[in-house]
Amino acid sequence: MGNTVNDRELILEILLAVTRDGEYSHIALRNVLENYQYLDKSERAFITRVTEGTLERMIELDYIINQFSKTKVNKMKPVIRTIIRSAVYQLKYMDSVPDSAVCNEAVKLAGKRGFSGLKGFVNGVLRNISRNLDNVKYPDKSDTVKWLSVIYSMPEWIITEWLKNYDREMVEKMLQAFLAERPTTIRCNLSQISREKLAEELKKEGVKVRLCDTVDSALFISGYDYLGALESFRTGHFQVQDISSMEVAEWADPKEDEYIIDVCAAPGGKSLHLADKLAGKGHVEARDLTPYKVDLIRDNIARIGIDNIEAVCQDATVYDEASEKKADILIADLPCSGLGVLGKKTDLKYKMNPDTQEELVHLQREILSVVHRYVKSGGKLLYSTCTIHRAENQENAAWFAEQYPEFELVRERQFLPGVDDSDGFYIAEFVRK
């Protein structure tokens, strides 16, 4: 494992940034991997695996720790709690590291971080758990919510909500899908390179590739170390994007010379897909709220080198008179609870709560009531979210159709993880009569 202590210190830093300081896990992890590019592939894989795994399984890990520790998890100091959590993840889910090494490294790390007085505590709890992992008493299966929550590390309120709309078997399928290993989904920029040619390029770079049979520009890739290290990524031949998100542009089906406005576009996947489909014609205006988000879109535009698209800083809740009835196609992929992408952004399940979710339902309505005015008559409005929450999805689409009868709901679809080869995602297509 090369310089093991260093790896575990980095893991501790990332986990503290997420659980204590509220940073997003994919950003905290990416920052560390970018800063430590000299680490070899196996070390980077170890850091990624332990970080993502600890966050993904946190509810179960805490449940186990609380069974064998006199001091409950929420009473521990953040550093100690984090060291113990990631050690228990390794004990339970990683055979590659011997139990004794996991315990020793955790004790060393506690000392290194100024908690020498707690080394005995850390050692005692972890050795107790490693001896008793097969004797953990899980909740009774008859207590459906509690059992699913602990086994799949999903907050109880989310499971309760899903069980209102789907049966237990379906909910369990989704929960399994979020924890399953999944390849990265990418979209080939067809105006630059054919999908077959891109697949060849990627294979030459040592990447495993599988073509997707539902969307003609999509591929699944795995076995690579780091995206930025791939020549085909740097030259703009592809974009990381989920199948469900690609479906937005597929549904929009833009025609040559059409004007498209994407009101909440960062980091720009859908806008770039639409620009690619226009093959250099027409125009895409990719908007977002903050200069930081607009820069993310600009970085992607620059990398791909496409010129029928521009990034604009514009608040979607504020009416923009210049855009009145200007768009042939309007994309409203709005801020949402994100509970469809928990396979990629694990920590969202701990950050979201019912109150914030309720506020998002109202924000979505507020934005829709402003931006629908930008659609030409005969034009399309595509509303989408990356969640599985009826109030944000089907109920908001029904609300919009009722409020604005000049728009007709043409079709809608809820994509579900474990059923569709994609994230949890919702799309509704409206046409202005």
Secondary structure, DSSP 8 states (H G I E B T S, - for coil): --SHHHHHHHHHHHHHHHHTT---HHHHHHHHHHHTTTS-HHHHHHHHHHHHHHHHTHHHHHHHHHHH-SS-GGGS-HHHHHHHHHHHHHHHH-TTS-HHHHHHHHHHHHHHTT-GGGHHHHHHHHHHHHHHGGG-----TTSHHHHHHHHHT--HHHHHHHHHHS-HHHHHHHHHHHHS---EEEEE-TTTS-HHHHHHHHHHTT-EEEE-SSSTTEEEEES-S-GGG-HHHHTTSEEE--HHHHHHHHHH---TT-EEEETT-TT-HHHHHHHHHTTT-SEEEEEESSHHHHHHHHHHHHHHT--SEEEEE--TTS--GGGTT-EEEEEEE-----TT-TTT-TTHHHH--HHHHHHHHHHHHHHHHHHGGGEEEEEEEEEEES---TTTTHHHHHHHHHH-TTEEEEEEEEE-BTTBSS-SEEEEEEEE-
